[in-house]
Amino acid sequence: MKVTMAHGSGGESTSKLISEVFAKHFKNEYLDKLEDSAVVPGNKKIAVTTDSFVVTPIIFPGGDIGRLSVCGTVNDLLMSGARPMYLTCGCILEEGLEIEVLDKIIASMAETAKEAGVKIITGDTKVIENKGGEPGLIINTSGVGFIDENLDVPGPFKLQDEDAIIVSGNLGDHHAAILGTRMGIESNIVSDNAPLREMVEKLLDNNIRVHAMRDVTRGGLGTVLNEFCSASECEILLNEESMPVSATVKDFCGILGLDPMYMGNEGKMVLSVHKDDAKKALSLIKGSKYGENAGIIGSVRKNKETVDNNVVLCTKIGGKRIIGLMYGEGLPRIC
């Protein structure tokens, strides 16, 4: 069976689609009421985020748009030091989408939400005409997370001199998986889309002095670190030999002329931590799910007259390269 315009009418077909796909997978005490809004227990200090996800293909090696939407929203909350609690789910479906495919994506979304420790508590579904091509869907998710009242919330403007820069794993996997699939390139590269809750909560629970955290998505590591430098008025020195990139992704980049510094990821974060906490932080991340390839990749220089607000890569051959902001559009679109 395919999605039809009748599924967006608000009538019997809509109710059937919601009950047989969305409510079936997202079942919990809040969503089961099927009200226009959900009333949930709260907290004095919260983090709120929203994001919309578009990707082609909607099912790709290592994941799908449903898993991607949960990971992206949960990770955004985590980067502010929040403990993710609740998500909303808005789906815009194209006429002609196979309901079996939709069911698979929503099931994946529910499974990922369970892994991430969040509940999907409300949502909305609309159907639009297919303007041609393979029918797909767009997912919008909003998330709410609770923040400990005593937490010094990390931010890009809080980097300190001699902070260690840590990245939680290999760069470029998601970007390469999507682009390779689109181009018909056969490889064993799979997306890294993953919720990072375990490693972030280990850092917070062990009182690691995290000054900034950011998930490395569109624009890649280079763009995120430039934002850190601008906000904190500092220089970040990176060691090329310490940069974690798998051999397969390196080969993929070599063929297509891509730079892992600007490739999108959906299950990696970069953080700036106090120099004295760096080794412990790295150990905690490596001991967490999805953190086995983490590494200390550089350091922060601040409050020195010679420092420009640049990201500088110290190359393998002893040179230095300025890593600027990404220019133009980073392809493929992944969220």
C-alpha positions in Angstrom: 0.0 0.0 0.0 1.2 3.5 -0.8 0.6 6.9 0.9 -2.2 8.8 -0.9 -3.5 12.3 -0.5 -6.4 10.9 1.5 -3.9 10.0 4.2 -3.5 13.8 4.8 -7.2 14.6 4.9 -7.6 14.4 8.6 -10.3 11.7 8.2 -10.5 7.9 8.5 -7.4 7.3 6.3 -5.3 9.7 8.5 -6.5 8.0 11.7 -5.7 4.6 10.3 -2.2 5.6 9.2 -1.5 7.2 12.6 -2.7 4.2 14.6 -1.2 1.5 12.4 2.3 3.1 11.9 3.1 6.0 14.3 1.1 5.1 17.4 2.2 1.5 17.1 5.9 2.3 17.3 5.9 5.4 19.5 3.6 3.9 22.1 4.0 5.4 25.6 1.8 6.9 28.3 2.0 10.4 26.9 1.5 9.8 23.2 -1.2 7.2 23.7 -3.6 9.9 24.7 -3.3 11.3 21.1 -4.0 14.9 22.3 -2.9 18.0 20.4 -0.2 18.6 23.0 1.4 16.4 25.7 1.6 17.3 29.4 4.8 15.9 30.9 6.8 16.2 34.1 9.2 19.2 33.9 12.4 20.7 35.3 13.5 24.2 36.3 16.2 24.5 33.7 15.6 23.0 30.2 17.2 22.9 26.8 15.0 23.0 23.7 16.0 22.4 20.1 14.3 21.7 16.7 15.6 20.4 13.4 14.3 19.2 10.0 15.8 16.3 8.2 16.0 15.7 4.5 18.3 13.0 3.0 18.5 11.0 -0.3 18.3 8.1 -0.1 16.0 7.9 2.9 17.5 4.5 3.8 21.2 4.3 3.5 24.1 2.0 4.6 24.1 2.0 8.4 20.8 4.0 8.9 17.8 5.8 7.6 16.1 9.2 8.0 14.3 8.1 11.1 17.4 7.1 13.0 19.1 10.3 11.7 16.3 12.5 13.0 16.5 11.1 16.5 20.3 11.1 16.7 20.5 14.7 15.4 18.0 16.1 17.9 19.3 14.1 20.9 22.9 15.1 20.2 22.0 18.8 19.9 20.5 18.6 23.4 23.5 16.7 24.8 25.9 19.4 23.5 24.4 21.9 25.9 24.9 19.5 28.8 21.2 18.6 28.9 19.9 15.1 29.5 17.4 14.5 26.7 13.9 13.6 27.8 11.2 14.2 25.1 10.9 14.5 21.3 8.2 15.5 19.0 7.9 14.0 15.5 6.4 15.9 12.5 6.4 14.0 9.2 5.7 15.4 5.7 5.0 12.5 3.4 5.1 12.5 -0.4 2.2 10.8 -2.1 3.2 7.4 -3.4 5.6 6.5 -0.6 5.3 2.9 0.3 3.6 2.5 3.7 5.9 -0.6 4.3 8.9 1.8 3.9 7.3 4.4 6.2 6.7 1.7 8.8 10.3 0.6 8.6 11.6 4.1 9.1 9.2 4.9 12.0 10.2 1.5 13.7 13.9 2.6 13.3 13.0 6.0 14.9 11.3 4.3 17.8 14.2 1.9 18.3 16.7 4.8 18.3 14.7 6.8 20.7 14.7 3.8 23.1 18.5 3.5 22.8 18.9 7.3 23.4 16.6 7.2 26.5 14.0 9.6 25.2 10.2 9.4 24.6 8.5 10.6 21.5 5.4 12.2 23.0 3.5 14.0 20.2 3.6 14.7 16.5 1.9 15.6 13.3 1.6 14.1 9.8 0.9 15.8 6.5 0.8 14.5 2.9 1.9 16.5 -0.1 1.8 15.8 -3.8 4.7 14.1 -5.4 6.3 16.5 -7.9 8.1 13.7 -9.7 10.9 11.3 -8.8 11.1 8.7 -6.0 8.6 9.6 -3.2 10.2 10.4 0.1 9.5 12.2 3.4 10.8 15.0 5.5 11.0 14.7 9.3 10.9 17.6 11.8 11.8 16.8 15.4 11.9 19.1 18.4 13.5 18.0 21.6 13.5 18.9 25.3 16.3 18.1 27.7 16.8 18.8 31.4 19.9 20.6 32.7 21.3 20.2 36.2 20.9 23.5 38.1 24.6 23.3 39.2 26.0 22.7 35.8 28.3 25.3 34.2 26.7 24.9 30.8 29.4 24.5 28.1 29.5 26.9 25.1 31.8 27.8 22.2 32.7 31.1 24.0 34.2 29.3 27.0 37.4 27.8 25.6 40.5 28.3 27.9 44.2 28.5 27.2 45.8 25.1 26.8 42.5 23.3 26.6 42.7 19.9 24.9 40.6 19.4 21.8 39.1 15.9 21.6 37.1 14.3 18.8 35.0 11.2 19.6 35.8 9.1 16.6 36.5 8.7 12.8 35.5 11.6 10.6 33.5 11.6 7.3 31.8 8.2 7.5 28.2 9.5 7.2 29.1 11.9 4.3 30.9 9.2 2.5 28.1 6.6 3.0 25.5 8.9 1.6 27.5 10.2 -1.3 28.8 6.8 -2.2 25.3 5.4 -2.3 24.1 8.2 -4.6 27.0 7.7 -6.9 26.8 3.9 -7.0 30.2 3.4 -5.5 30.5 0.1 -3.8 32.3 0.1 -0.4 32.0 -1.1 3.2 31.5 2.5 4.5 28.4 2.9 6.7 26.9 5.9 8.3 28.0 6.8 11.9 24.6 8.1 12.9 24.4 7.4 16.6 23.1 9.0 19.8 26.0 10.1 22.0 24.2 10.1 25.4 26.4 7.5 27.1 29.7 9.3 26.5 28.3 12.8 27.4 26.7 11.6 30.6 30.0 9.9 31.6 31.8 13.2 31.2 29.2 15.1 33.2 28.9 12.5 35.9 32.7 12.4 36.4 32.9 16.2 36.7 35.1 16.6 33.6 35.7 20.3 33.0 34.1 20.5 29.6 34.3 24.0 28.3 32.6 23.4 24.9 30.9 20.6 23.0 29.5 20.4 19.6 28.3 17.5 17.3 30.2 17.6 14.1 27.4 17.6 11.4 27.1 19.9 8.4 30.2 21.8 7.6 32.4 19.2 9.3 35.1 19.6 12.0 36.7 22.6 10.3 33.6 24.7 10.4 32.8 23.8 14.1 36.4 24.7 15.3 36.3 28.0 13.4 33.1 28.8 15.3 34.9 28.0 18.5 37.9 30.2 17.6 35.6 33.1 16.7 33.5 32.9 19.8 36.4 32.4 22.2 38.9 34.6 20.4 41.6 31.9 20.4 43.7 29.8 18.1 43.3 26.0 17.8 46.3 24.0 16.8 45.6 20.6 15.3 47.9 17.6 14.7 47.2 16.0 11.3 48.7 12.6 12.4 46.2 12.5 15.4 43.1 13.1 13.1 40.9 9.9 13.2 39.9 9.0 9.7 39.4 5.4 8.5 41.6 4.1 5.7 38.5 3.4 3.6 37.2 7.0 3.9 40.7 8.3 3.2 40.7 6.3 -0.1 37.2 7.5 -0.8 38.3 11.1 -0.3 41.3 10.6 -2.5 39.2 9.4 -5.4 36.7 12.3 -5.2 39.0 15.1 -3.9 37.1 15.5 -0.6 38.6 16.8 2.7 37.5 14.9 5.9 37.8 18.2 7.7 34.7 19.5 6.0 32.7 16.2 5.7 29.4 15.8 7.6 29.0 13.3 10.4 25.9 12.3 12.5 27.5 10.5 15.4 30.6 12.4 16.3 31.3 15.3 18.7 34.3 17.6 19.3 34.9 19.0 22.8 37.3 21.4 24.5 38.3 20.2 28.0 40.6 21.5 30.7 44.2 20.2 30.0 44.4 18.4 33.3 41.2 16.4 32.5 42.1 15.5 29.0 43.4 12.0 29.6 40.5 11.0 31.8 38.0 12.5 29.4 39.5 10.5 26.5 39.4 7.3 28.6 35.7 7.9 29.4 34.8 8.5 25.8 36.8 5.5 24.5 35.0 3.3 27.1 31.6 4.4 25.8 29.6 3.1 23.0 30.6 4.7 19.7 33.8 6.2 21.2 36.4 3.6 20.5 38.2 5.7 17.9 38.3 8.9 19.9 41.5 10.9 20.1 43.1 14.1 21.4 43.7 16.1 18.2 44.9 19.5 19.3 45.0 22.3 21.8 43.9 25.9 22.4 46.1 29.0 22.5 44.6 32.1 24.1 45.6 35.4 25.6 48.9 35.6 23.6 49.7 38.6 21.5 50.7 36.5 18.4 47.5 34.5 18.3 45.0 35.0 15.4 41.5 33.5 15.6 42.5 30.6 13.3 42.4 26.9 13.2 45.9 25.7 12.2 46.6 22.2 11.1 50.2 21.0 11.7 50.8 18.6 8.8 52.7 15.4 8.7 55.5 16.9 6.7 56.1 19.7 9.2 54.1 22.5 7.6 51.1 24.5 8.7 47.8 24.9 7.0 45.0 27.3 7.9 41.7 25.5 8.1 39.1 28.2 7.1 35.4 28.1 7.1 33.8 25.9 4.5 33.2 27.8 1.2 30.0 27.1 -0.8 27.7 24.2 -0.2 28.8 21.0 1.4 27.3 18.1 -0.4 25.4 15.9 0.1 22.6 17.6 2.1 22.3 15.4 5.2 19.9 17.4 7.4 
